[in-house]
Amino acid sequence: MSELKLRRLLEHNQRLREDLARPRIKVSEASASLIRYCRTTKDFLVPSVWGPVNRGEHPYEQPSKGCCSIQ
């Protein structure tokens, strides 16, 4: 029983060491990066911010052939 406990503790310790070694950035840097991305990346689903989208450049709309399209 004690070997099992020791092995579990060693595995848990290893996971904690891996978590500690994970690279981190400050929250202020992450939020600034997110704001920069949202301001520079055009979102076609928010036309009130980015304006209307031409039919040819809309990535989510598929050209229809007739009245229906089967996907």
KESE-698895 format. One record per residue (C-alpha): residue in one letter; y negated, z negated, x negated. Coordinates in nm, 4 decimals. Layout:
! KESE-698895
ZATOR res    north       up     east
ZATOR   A        Y        Z        X
...
! end
This chain:
! KESE-698895
ZATOR res    north       up     east
ZATOR   M   0.0000   0.0000   0.0000
ZATOR   S  -0.2444  -0.0822  -0.2801
ZATOR   E  -0.1890   0.2596  -0.4438
ZATOR   L  -0.2863   0.4296  -0.1201
ZATOR   K  -0.6039   0.2207  -0.0958
ZATOR   L  -0.6898   0.2932  -0.4590
ZATOR   R  -0.6371   0.6672  -0.4102
ZATOR   R  -0.8582   0.6666  -0.0986
ZATOR   L  -1.1301   0.4764  -0.2832
ZATOR   L  -1.1138   0.7186  -0.5753
ZATOR   E  -1.1361   1.0188  -0.3402
ZATOR   H  -1.4299   0.8602  -0.1569
ZATOR   N  -1.5984   0.7851  -0.4886
ZATOR   Q  -1.5511   1.1497  -0.5947
ZATOR   R  -1.7064   1.2759  -0.2697
ZATOR   L  -2.0022   1.0434  -0.3214
ZATOR   R  -2.0484   1.1733  -0.6778
ZATOR   E  -2.0420   1.5333  -0.5511
ZATOR   D  -2.2976   1.4452  -0.2847
ZATOR   L  -2.5198   1.2802  -0.5455
ZATOR   A  -2.5021   1.5883  -0.7686
ZATOR   R  -2.6086   1.8231  -0.4864
ZATOR   P  -2.9488   1.9787  -0.5584
ZATOR   R  -3.2288   1.8485  -0.3385
ZATOR   I  -3.5885   1.9416  -0.2641
ZATOR   K  -3.8699   1.7401  -0.1124
ZATOR   V  -3.9265   1.7598   0.2628
ZATOR   S  -4.2802   1.8852   0.2047
ZATOR   E  -4.1467   2.1758  -0.0061
ZATOR   A  -3.8806   2.2620   0.2520
ZATOR   S  -4.1288   2.2552   0.5398
ZATOR   A  -4.3802   2.4655   0.3469
ZATOR   S  -4.1057   2.7187   0.2734
ZATOR   L  -4.0058   2.7283   0.6402
ZATOR   I  -4.3663   2.7774   0.7527
ZATOR   R  -4.4138   3.0560   0.4974
ZATOR   Y  -4.0960   3.2290   0.6182
ZATOR   C  -4.1984   3.2056   0.9851
ZATOR   R  -4.5433   3.3480   0.9124
ZATOR   T  -4.4189   3.6430   0.7078
ZATOR   T  -4.1005   3.7399   0.8953
ZATOR   K  -4.1581   3.9462   1.2072
ZATOR   D  -3.9613   3.8176   1.5069
ZATOR   F  -3.9047   4.0904   1.7636
ZATOR   L  -3.8142   3.8338   2.0296
ZATOR   V  -4.1664   3.6857   2.0290
ZATOR   P  -4.3912   3.9793   2.1232
ZATOR   S  -4.6756   3.7454   2.2259
ZATOR   V  -4.7225   3.6632   1.8563
ZATOR   W  -4.6265   3.9895   1.6841
ZATOR   G  -4.7280   4.2416   1.9480
ZATOR   P  -4.5170   4.4961   2.1329
ZATOR   V  -4.2261   4.6593   1.9556
ZATOR   N  -4.1722   5.0343   1.9421
ZATOR   R  -3.8405   5.1512   2.0837
ZATOR   G  -3.7252   5.2944   1.7530
ZATOR   E  -3.7739   4.9783   1.5472
ZATOR   H  -3.6295   4.7201   1.7872
ZATOR   P  -3.3122   4.5913   1.6121
ZATOR   Y  -3.1625   4.4209   1.9203
ZATOR   E  -3.1854   4.7142   2.1571
ZATOR   Q  -2.9164   4.9794   2.1528
ZATOR   P  -2.9907   5.3321   2.2672
ZATOR   S  -2.8386   5.3846   2.6085
ZATOR   K  -2.6460   5.6941   2.7037
ZATOR   G  -2.6853   5.7423   3.0750
ZATOR   C  -2.7143   5.4505   3.3128
ZATOR   C  -2.4661   5.2108   3.1513
ZATOR   S  -2.3291   5.1235   2.8127
ZATOR   I  -1.9940   4.9609   2.7432
ZATOR   Q  -1.9737   4.7245   2.4510
! end
